Amino acid sequence: MLIRTTLCTPARSILRGQQTPSSRLSKFLFCTTSIVMMGDSAQQSTAPSGAPTPTQTPVPLPRSKGNNNGKGNANAKANAKSKQKLKEVKILMLHGYTQSGALFRAKTRALEKLMAKALAPLNLVPALIYPTGPNRLLPSDIPGYQPSTKDGGEEETDSWAWFRKDEASGNYRLLEEGMMKLAEVISSSLTQDVQDGDVVVATGEESEEEATIDGVIGFSQGGSMAAMLASAMEIPEREVGTEHEGWVKKVREANRTKALKFAVIYSGFYAVPADLAWLWEPKVKTPTLHFIGSLDTVVDESRSQGLVERCQDPLVVVHPGGHYVPVNKEWVMPLVGFIRNCLTETEAGGVKGKKDEEE
């Protein structure tokens, strides 16, 4: 069986004007390649010039004596695999404005399947956590909302937000409530005691003492929250604005003073309030992957670019769509490749927590 490879093309996927370190991009593309090297039919490699490609054809394992059908080797492999301990990769999945955790999961099921398939060879099991923002929205808060009743009353909706923007001052109201909610979800998810209304997918065999949240994926307002959360949890700790000390302390303690290993941001935007400037100075060093829709009319590209520019080594993927999470395989492959790369680099001594720094 020959190996089939498919690579993400840098010229199409990297945002114009963004300079990505070539060594890091090379690792990213190679990691993406390894995910899709699963083809059963032999095809010619489509790797771009200069990209790493397999140079050897896999050699079949010799059959054991007295077992011409090869069942002995298959059973041995199965037994060895069953003894390997699976490790959870806990990922917060943060919905956008007007959505809920359950709705966001319904829209991203394809990500779950491809992530699980990509991480399986590393004995990793994705545990996706879909919390719902604490701030319920009224119909009048939702652009373009058409009420189902004509009595003039405000009907209850299943629409939620992580924070609200004050149009007069530009500040983010209720941001502390949103971050406190995440602190509660992080803490409860590490003990498998998740609150009602929040959705958790998959479980591994990791002990409570070892567990931490590994990364975060967010869409739109959830993408902005993901970037702010990753920044606030970084080690060494940032100097925090006085009015935000409470929630920052809570989220750091909830994750046992461990930084996130990665943040993935779909249609995210830069939080501009002056009282949040400490989140972006210095730049966010947590590895970030940004997806931007070239036809997005909800979050303008310049707003997403503002967030990209405040990250130290961002990777950017531009898809030919609007304001949504692309779930076609060609757009999910960069995601799973990025996550695999971040996890393997961390295992080799990447992101550190407070205790690691002290030692």
C-alpha positions in Angstrom: 0.0 0.0 0.0 1.5 3.3 -1.0 1.1 6.4 1.1 -1.1 9.2 -0.1 -0.3 12.7 1.1 -2.3 15.9 0.9 -0.9 19.3 2.0 -2.4 22.6 2.8 -1.1 25.2 0.3 0.6 28.1 2.0 -0.1 30.6 -0.7 -3.8 30.1 -0.4 -4.1 29.6 3.4 -1.8 32.2 4.9 -3.3 35.7 5.1 -1.8 38.3 2.9 0.9 40.3 4.7 1.3 37.8 7.5 4.9 36.6 8.0 4.9 33.1 9.6 8.3 31.6 10.7 9.2 29.1 8.0 10.4 26.5 10.5 7.1 26.6 12.4 5.1 26.5 9.2 7.1 23.6 8.0 6.3 21.6 11.1 2.6 22.6 10.8 2.4 21.5 7.2 4.2 18.2 7.9 1.9 17.5 10.8 -1.1 18.2 8.6 0.4 15.7 6.1 0.7 13.0 8.8 -3.0 13.2 9.6 -4.2 12.4 6.1 -1.7 9.6 5.3 -4.5 7.1 5.6 -5.5 6.4 2.0 -6.2 2.8 0.9 -5.7 3.4 -2.8 -2.3 4.4 -4.2 -2.2 8.0 -5.5 0.6 10.3 -6.5 1.7 12.8 -3.7 0.3 16.4 -4.1 2.8 17.9 -1.8 4.0 21.4 -2.9 7.6 21.9 -3.9 10.0 21.8 -0.9 7.5 20.2 1.5 8.5 17.1 3.4 7.3 13.9 1.7 7.7 10.2 2.6 10.7 8.6 1.0 10.2 5.0 1.8 7.5 2.5 1.2 6.4 0.7 4.5 7.8 -2.8 4.7 5.3 -5.5 5.6 5.8 -7.3 8.9 6.9 -10.9 8.6 4.3 -13.5 9.5 4.9 -15.6 12.6 5.7 -19.2 12.1 2.8 -21.6 12.2 0.3 -18.8 11.5 0.1 -18.2 7.8 -2.9 -15.9 8.0 -1.1 -13.3 10.1 -3.6 -13.4 13.0 -0.9 -13.8 15.6 0.6 -10.4 14.7 -2.9 -8.8 14.6 -3.8 -10.1 18.0 -0.5 -9.0 19.5 -1.0 -5.5 18.2 -4.5 -5.4 19.5 -3.4 -6.5 23.0 -0.6 -4.0 23.1 -2.9 -1.2 22.0 -5.5 -2.1 24.7 -2.8 -1.8 27.4 -1.8 1.7 26.3 -3.3 4.4 28.5 -5.4 7.0 26.7 -4.9 10.6 27.7 -7.7 13.2 27.4 -7.1 16.4 25.6 -9.6 18.8 27.2 -10.7 21.7 24.9 -13.1 24.5 25.7 -15.5 25.2 22.8 -16.8 28.8 23.1 -19.9 29.7 21.1 -20.6 33.1 19.4 -23.0 35.9 20.3 -26.7 34.7 20.3 -25.7 31.0 20.4 -25.5 28.4 23.1 -23.2 25.5 23.9 -25.6 22.9 22.5 -26.1 24.9 19.3 -22.4 25.4 18.8 -21.8 21.6 19.2 -24.5 20.9 16.6 -22.7 23.2 14.1 -19.2 21.6 14.8 -19.9 17.9 15.0 -17.6 17.3 12.0 -14.7 18.8 14.0 -15.3 16.2 16.7 -15.0 13.3 14.4 -11.9 14.4 12.5 -10.2 15.5 15.7 -10.8 12.1 17.3 -9.4 10.3 14.2 -6.3 12.6 14.0 -5.4 12.2 17.7 -6.0 8.5 18.0 -2.5 7.5 16.8 -1.1 9.5 19.7 -3.3 7.7 22.2 -5.1 11.0 22.8 -8.9 11.4 23.2 -10.4 14.8 22.7 -12.8 15.8 25.5 -14.7 18.8 24.1 -16.5 21.1 26.6 -19.3 23.3 25.3 -20.3 25.8 28.0 -23.1 28.3 27.5 -22.5 32.0 28.2 -24.1 33.3 31.4 -25.9 36.3 29.8 -29.3 35.6 28.3 -30.2 37.9 25.4 -33.6 39.5 24.8 -35.1 39.6 21.3 -34.3 43.3 21.2 -30.6 42.4 21.7 -30.5 40.2 18.6 -29.9 41.9 15.2 -32.7 41.0 12.7 -34.7 39.0 15.3 -38.3 38.3 14.2 -40.6 37.6 17.2 -43.1 34.8 16.9 -45.7 36.7 18.9 -47.4 40.0 18.2 -48.4 41.0 21.7 -45.5 43.3 22.1 -43.9 41.4 25.0 -40.3 40.2 25.2 -40.3 36.4 24.7 -37.5 34.3 26.2 -34.9 33.1 23.8 -32.2 30.4 23.9 -29.6 33.0 22.9 -26.6 33.9 25.1 -23.5 36.1 25.3 -20.2 36.1 27.1 -20.3 39.9 27.5 -22.1 42.9 26.1 -20.5 46.0 24.6 -21.6 49.4 26.0 -22.2 51.5 22.9 -21.6 54.8 24.8 -18.2 53.9 26.4 -17.1 51.0 24.3 -16.4 48.9 27.4 -17.4 45.3 27.8 -20.2 44.9 30.4 -20.6 41.5 32.1 -17.2 40.3 31.0 -16.4 39.3 34.6 -19.5 37.2 34.7 -18.5 35.5 31.4 -14.9 34.7 32.7 -16.2 33.6 36.1 -18.5 31.1 34.2 -15.4 29.8 32.4 -13.5 29.4 35.7 -16.4 27.4 37.1 -16.6 25.2 34.0 -12.8 24.6 34.0 -12.9 23.6 37.6 -15.9 21.3 37.3 -14.7 19.7 34.1 -11.4 18.6 35.7 -13.4 16.7 38.3 -16.0 15.3 35.8 -18.7 17.3 37.7 -20.0 19.5 34.8 -22.9 21.8 35.4 -26.3 21.4 33.8 -26.5 23.0 30.4 -22.9 22.5 29.6 -21.9 19.7 27.2 -18.9 17.4 27.4 -18.0 14.9 24.7 -15.7 11.9 25.4 -13.7 10.8 28.4 -10.3 9.3 28.8 -8.4 7.7 31.6 -6.6 10.7 33.1 -6.6 11.1 36.9 -8.1 14.2 38.4 -4.7 15.2 39.8 -3.2 15.3 36.3 -6.1 17.0 34.5 -5.9 20.5 33.1 -7.6 22.3 30.2 -5.3 21.9 27.2 -6.7 24.5 24.8 -9.6 26.6 23.7 -11.5 26.9 20.4 -13.8 29.9 20.0 -16.1 31.4 17.3 -16.8 35.2 16.9 -17.4 36.6 20.4 -16.2 33.2 21.7 -13.0 33.6 19.6 -12.4 36.9 21.3 -13.0 35.3 24.7 -10.6 32.5 23.7 -7.8 34.9 23.0 -8.4 36.9 26.2 -8.5 33.6 28.3 -5.3 32.3 26.7 -3.5 35.6 27.4 -4.7 35.9 31.0 -3.5 32.3 31.8 0.0 32.7 30.4 3.1 32.1 32.4 4.8 34.2 33.6 1.8 36.0 34.8 0.9 39.4 33.3 0.3 42.6 35.3 -3.5 42.7 35.5 -5.7 45.8 35.6 -7.1 46.3 39.1 -10.8 45.8 38.1 -10.0 42.4 36.4 -7.9 40.8 39.2 -10.8 38.8 40.5 -11.7 36.8 37.4 -8.1 36.4 36.3 -7.2 34.8 39.7 -10.2 32.5 39.4 -9.4 31.2 35.9 -5.7 30.7 36.8 -6.5 28.7 39.9 -9.2 26.7 38.1 -6.6 25.4 35.7 -4.0 24.8 38.4 -1.9 27.7 37.3 -1.2 26.0 34.0 -1.1 27.9 30.7 -3.1 26.8 27.7 -1.2 24.9 25.0 -3.1 26.5 22.1 -6.0 28.7 21.1 -8.0 28.4 17.8 -10.0 31.5 16.8 -12.7 31.5 14.2 -13.9 35.0 13.0 -12.5 36.5 16.2 -11.8 40.1 16.9 -9.5 42.3 19.0 -10.9 43.5 22.3 -10.3 47.3 22.1 -11.3 48.7 25.6 -8.5 50.5 27.3 -8.9 48.6 30.5 -8.0 45.4 28.6 -4.8 46.7 27.1 -2.8 44.6 29.5 -4.0 41.4 27.7 -2.1 42.4 24.5 1.1 44.0 25.9 3.3 42.1 25.5 1.8 40.1 22.6 0.1 36.8 23.3 2.7 34.0 23.2 0.3 31.1 23.4 0.3 29.4 20.0 -2.8 30.7 18.0 -4.5 29.6 14.8 -6.9 32.1 13.2 -9.6 31.3 10.6 -10.9 34.3 8.7 -13.8 34.2 6.2 -13.0 36.3 3.1 -16.8 37.0 2.7 -17.4 37.7 6.4 -19.7 40.7 6.7 -20.3 40.4 10.5 -16.7 40.6 11.7 -14.7 42.7 9.3 -11.3 41.4 8.3 -9.6 44.4 9.8 -11.0 43.5 13.2 -9.8 40.0 12.9 -6.4 41.2 11.7 -6.2 43.4 14.8 -6.3 40.3 16.9 -3.8 38.5 14.7 -1.3 41.3 15.1 -1.4 41.1 18.9 -0.3 37.4 18.9 3.4 36.6 18.8 3.5 33.8 16.2 0.0 33.5 14.7 -0.9 31.1 12.0 -3.8 32.3 9.8 -6.1 30.4 7.4 -8.4 32.3 5.1 -11.4 30.4 3.8 -13.7 31.5 0.9 -16.8 31.8 3.1 -18.7 34.1 5.5 -19.3 34.2 9.3 -19.2 30.5 10.2 -16.9 27.7 11.2 -15.9 25.8 8.0 -16.3 22.0 8.6 -15.3 20.7 5.2 -12.3 18.4 5.5 -9.9 20.7 3.6 -10.5 23.4 6.3 -10.5 21.0 9.3 -7.1 19.5 8.4 -5.2 22.7 9.3 -7.0 22.7 12.6 -6.2 19.1 13.6 -2.6 19.5 12.3 -2.1 22.6 14.4 -3.5 20.9 17.5 -1.3 17.8 17.0 1.7 20.0 16.6 1.0 22.0 19.7 0.5 18.9 21.8 3.6 17.1 20.6 5.8 20.2 21.1 4.4 20.7 24.6 5.1 17.1 25.5 8.7 17.8 24.4 9.0 20.7 26.8 7.0 23.6 25.4 4.5 25.5 27.4 5.2 25.5 31.2 3.2 26.1 34.3 4.0 28.0 37.4 5.6 25.0 39.2 7.7 24.2 36.2 9.1 27.8 36.1 9.9 27.7 39.8 11.8 24.5 39.4 
